[in-house]
């Protein structure tokens, strides 16, 4: 794994490490102590991924047009919960 603190790793790195942990746990070759340690690390990585996704979601904007100078005009993207999963 990485010695880099979870708060500093990129989404891609966290996701890759999380996928590795899941695969390792699914194989079932770890003893209980190692499994618990891996699980705890995975929970931390999942939280990191969620934090980064939340930040990205907040920065997403919809292009609504172009102003007189040719600059893009944007509005914040709002998730409509009734449309999720359709």
C-alpha positions in Angstrom: 0.0 0.0 0.0 1.0 3.6 0.4 2.6 5.4 3.3 1.0 8.6 2.1 -1.7 9.9 4.5 -5.2 9.2 3.2 -6.0 13.0 3.3 -3.3 13.6 0.6 -3.9 10.8 -1.9 -5.7 11.3 -5.2 -9.1 9.8 -5.9 -7.6 7.4 -8.4 -5.0 6.2 -5.9 -7.5 5.8 -3.2 -9.9 3.8 -5.5 -7.1 1.6 -6.7 -6.0 0.8 -3.1 -9.7 0.2 -2.1 -10.2 -2.2 -5.0 -7.0 -4.1 -4.0 -8.3 -4.4 -0.4 -11.7 -5.6 -1.5 -10.1 -8.3 -3.7 -7.8 -9.3 -0.9 -10.7 -9.6 1.6 -12.8 -11.6 -1.0 -10.0 -14.1 -1.4 -10.3 -14.8 2.4 -6.6 -15.6 2.8 -6.0 -13.1 5.6 -6.1 -13.9 9.3 -8.7 -12.0 11.4 -6.3 -9.3 12.6 -5.1 -8.5 9.1 -8.7 -8.6 7.7 -9.8 -6.1 10.3 -6.8 -3.8 9.6 -7.5 -4.0 5.8 -11.2 -3.4 6.5 -10.4 -0.3 8.5 -8.0 1.0 5.9 -10.7 0.4 3.3 -13.3 2.4 5.2 -10.8 5.3 5.4 -10.2 5.1 1.7 -13.9 5.0 0.9 -14.4 8.1 3.0 -11.6 9.8 1.1 -13.2 8.9 -2.2 -16.5 10.2 -1.0 -15.0 13.5 0.1 -13.3 14.0 -3.2 -16.5 13.1 -5.1 -18.4 15.6 -3.0 -15.9 18.3 -3.7 -16.0 17.6 -7.5 -19.8 17.6 -7.4 -19.8 21.0 -5.8 -17.6 22.4 -8.6 -19.7 21.0 -11.5 -21.6 23.7 -13.4 -23.9 23.6 -16.3 -23.1 25.7 -19.4 -26.2 27.8 -20.0 -25.0 30.0 -22.8 -22.4 32.5 -23.9 -22.3 36.2 -23.0 -21.8 39.1 -25.4 -18.0 38.8 -25.1 -18.1 35.1 -25.9 -17.4 33.9 -22.3 -19.3 30.9 -21.1 -22.2 31.5 -18.7 -22.7 28.8 -16.1 -25.1 27.9 -13.3 -24.4 25.5 -10.4 -25.4 21.9 -11.1 -28.2 20.7 -8.9 -28.9 17.0 -8.4 -32.5 16.2 -8.7 -33.1 13.3 -6.3 -36.2 12.1 -8.1 -34.2 11.5 -11.3 -31.4 9.4 -9.6 -31.6 5.8 -10.6 -33.6 6.4 -13.8 
